[in-house]
């Protein structure tokens, strides 16, 4: 019998969520409407900021963390194109909703 770490982590996440405790630490009550407590949110936010600065300083895309960022940018070409595509879709959906509400 082998140990499946991903399955165990998923089961732990589901169990903690159903018990109403932070899915990260399992110790505190989550922030209202979230699955993690304020302490874990702050730690994750700080880690994200550190990672962002690291990749930005190295000239690596801060989104995929794999490819070289475009000159004077923090994203690679593929991530820039994907963000532009998503933005156009979002604007189109908003315009469609506004037209439906008229």
N, C-alpha and C positions, 0 to 999 in steps of 0.2 A: 504494500500500500504506500503510495507516494503522497507527499504533502504538496498541495496546490496553494501557494501563497496568495495568488490573485483571488481564488475562491474564498479563502479564509478572510482576506481583507474586505471583500464584498459583503460577506455574511456579517462581519463585525460592524461595517457601516450601516447595514440594514437594521441590525439589532440595536445599535446605539441610537439611531434615528427613531425607531419605534419606542424606545425607552425615554425619549425626550432629553437625551444628554448630547454633549458635543461629540460629533463623529470623529474629531481629531484626537482629543485627549481623553475623552470618556469621563471627565471629572466634573465639568461645570455645565450649567444650563446655557443653551444656545441663545444668541441674540434673536429677538422676535422676528419670525419669518425666515430665519436662516437655519443652517444645520451646524454651525460652529459658534463657539463662545467668543467673547470679545478679545480675550488673551490670545487665542489661536488666530483670530483675524489679524490682530496687530503683528504677530510673529510672521504670518504669511505675507502681509503687506511689506514688512521690512525686508524679508528675503527677496520679494519681487523687485523692490527698489535697488537692492544691492546687485541682483542679477542684471537688471536693466542697465545700470551704470557700467558694470563690467563689460557687457557686450557692446554697449555704445562706445566705450573707450577703445575697445579692440577693433571697432569697425565691422562688427558682425551684426546681422539682422537681429533685432530685439524681439521679433515675433517668432520666427522659426529656429533661431539660434544656430543655424547651419551655414548659411551662405553669407558672402560678403555684402555689406549694405551698399546701396547706391551712393555716389558722391553727394555730400551735403545732406544725407538722409540717414535715418536709423533703420530703414527696412530694405530688404533686397527687392529686386525687380518683381519676382513672383508674388511676394507678399503685398507690394504696392498695388499690383494689378488686381489681386484678389480683393483688397480693401476698396479699390475704386469700383469694382464690380458689385460688391455688397452694398456700397453707398448708393449706387445707381438704382439697385433693386429696392432699397429702403425708400428712396425718394419716390420711385414709381408707385410703390404700394401706398404711400401716404397720399399721393395725388389721386390714386384710384379711390381710396376711402373718402377723400374730400368730395370727389365727383358723385359718389353714391349717396352722400349725405345732403346733397343739394336739392 
